[in-house]
Amino acid sequence: MPTIFERCDLGPFTLPNRLVRSATWEGMAEHDGTVTPRLVALYDTLAQGGIGLVISSYLTVHPQGRQNADQIGAHDDAHVDGLRQISAAVHAHDRLLVGQIVHCGGQSQRKAIGGLDPLAPSDVDSPGYSETPRAMTLDQIEEAKASFAAAAARCQAAGFDGVQLHGAHGYLLSEFLSPARNQRTDQYGGSLENRARFCVEVFAAVRAAVGPDFPILIKLNAHDFLEGSTTEEDSGFLAARLAEAGVAAIEVSGGTPGSGRLGAARAYVEVPEGEAYFAPQAQAMRRAAPEVPLILVGGMRSLETMQRLLDEGVAEAFALSRPLIREPDLPRRWQSGDTAPARCISCLGCFGPARRGEGIRCVDAEGR
């Protein structure tokens, strides 16, 4: 029977265990997206901590698709040197690194994009955000696809081991799939096939840019938990199309900033009853794309829960975000025999310092 701490294959990757660092905004880049020494040190610490696979925070693919000014950039060739430093830090500990690439779409913020209007499939509000975006022209859609491809190529040039498309949490790829947020009447809107088209074409553009052997993953919202928006029917259709295209793995997530208590980062996760809150959605993804390895994120706090889900075939790997902010060495602690649940109390306080420009950190640990 497979276990969490065993050498395993996850699609094209061979990993030392089944634990993944899920992409986590750090708030530590320069305002032009350049990597800082603090970021290199953070990734070095994560890799030392024993995680099986590191997924970077969301790297911007386009200057008009940024959510935060201190978000790491991959939208300019000048970013490659810094990305290469992160890659070297992770590889120094014999760990693999995947770069998550994103266009934040209607959830981009004017203060981070030079006062320009955010771009989205349609000029409808993004729940949880105060700014109404501008509907993209067909030329802007083509530009966005090309920007994903160019960013992926920069990650490849920087020594990354793969890329992950961010198709979750209300950003551009997931906006196109959403019937609530995509009200277009052209080939990118209306039917489910049309709403999935942009993501499928982005995948194809990235594949053309990086070649046949560079892994492409996706973080996919299986359900938006918003009235009239994406459900498992929509995401399952897209997952099946991406499976046909050769996606390496799907990280199953859900929720948006407007989803309230059903958002992607939920507060005060109880162990074990509150853990793995996207497990039902992972089961739907399994039915839609049975041959694609699944990474499950969302409230992972205990080895027991992850082992049970592994035994049940719900997912092949399990992603941690906030627990690694408090305990970057959590995998090594677990593997050493101290299997107590993660010390993260899911208070969401770690985002406060990042929003203040101080970088993400665990404030609960500081108070003890």
ABEGO torsion letter per residue (X at the ends): XBBABBBBBBEABBBABABBBBBBBAGABBAAGBBBAAAAAAAAAAAAAGBABBBBBBBBABAAABABAABBBAABAAAAAAAAAAAAAAAAAGBBBBBBBBBAEAABBAAAAGGBBBBBABBBBBBGBABBBBBBBAAAAAAAAAAAAAAAAAAAAAGBAEBBBBABGGBAAAAAABAAABABABAABGBAAAAAAAAAAAAAAAAAAAEAABBBBBBBBABAGBBGBBBAAAAAAAAAAAAAAGBABBBBBBEBAAAEAABABBBGBBOAAABGAAAAAAAAAAAABAABBBBBBGGBABAAAAAAAAAAGABABBBBBAAAAABAAAAAAAAAGBABBBABAGAGAAAAAAAAGAEBBBAAAAAX
